[in-house]
Amino acid sequence: MYVTTRTLQGIIRLSQAMAKLSFRDRVTQLDVDEAIRLMDYSIRSLRRSQGSAKQQKQENRQQQGADRSTLIMHQVRDIYNNKGSKPIDMQLLLNQINKRDVTSMTKEELKDILNYWQRMQVIFITPDDQLTFL
């Protein structure tokens, strides 16, 4: 997703709106995550409405994967926060997720999800597979 100043302002406003809907004065990380997800969904729906039927089917499959990605990312954030918000090893993260999740996840699947969130500039992955939230 291409990020512009206007996109960031939209994410900030959506995050603030999410907090207001919950009657809170402060924006939490969950509000920001939800705003990013909504922005991404909005962009995808625009592309979908302009595409062919084949492209729409492909987008639907990707959306189902995105929902799983969001759930996994919430688990990653919980694990990260439980470890004291310090960089966490990818293998340790995978083990923790597989303990929590009913379906088993491979390291490649986890890397795909984390790479997506890294492109969104939510997390950073070091060359030695250490994950840190930005």
C-alpha positions, -999 to +999 in steps of 0.1 A: +000+000+000+014+034-010+014+057+020+010+095+016+005+123+041-032+122+034-033+084+041-016+089+074-040+117+083-069+094+074-055+066+097-051+091+125-087+103+121-101+068+119-081+058+150-095+088+169-130+079+157-125+043+169-115+056+204-145+080+205-168+051+196-155+033+227-160+065+248-122+068+254-101+099+255-069+081+243-062+062+211-049+027+217-028+005+194-059-016+187-076+015+173-047+022+150-046-015+139-084-013+131-079+020+112-052+005+091-073-026+084-103-003+074-081+018+052-067-014+035-101-028+031-113+005+015-085+005-010-092-031-019-129-026-024-122+003-048-099-019-068-124-047-067-152-026-080-130-016-110-118-051-118-131-082-137-149-111-122-117-131-121-099-103-102-129-100-078-126-137-069-089-134-063-095-103-041-121-123-021-096-150-014-070-124-004-095-108+020-101-141+038-064-144+042-062-108+054-087-115+082-065-144+094-036-120+091-053-095+114-061-122+140-025-135+139-012-100+142-033-094+173-017-126+188+018-113+178+011-080+196-001-099+227+030-121+228+053-091+221+037-071+250+039-101+273+076-103+266+081-067+278+079-050+244+114-062+236+125-077+202+112-112+199+127-141+179+106-154+150+109-190+160+098-183+195+069-163+181+059-191+159+060-216+188+038-193+209+013-188+181+010-225+174+004-231+211-025-205+210-039-213+175-060-243+166-045-246+131-008-251+128+012-224+111+044-228+092+073-204+094+068-193+058+031-184+065+042-164+095+069-146+075+043-138+047+020-122+073+048-103+091+062-091+057+028-076+049+027-057+082+063-047+077+054-032+044+026-013+062+054+000+085+038-014+117+067-038+125+103-041+117+121-075+112+159-075+116+181-097+094+185-122+122+147-126+124+140-104+155+106-087+154+100-052+168+069-030+167+075+006+154 
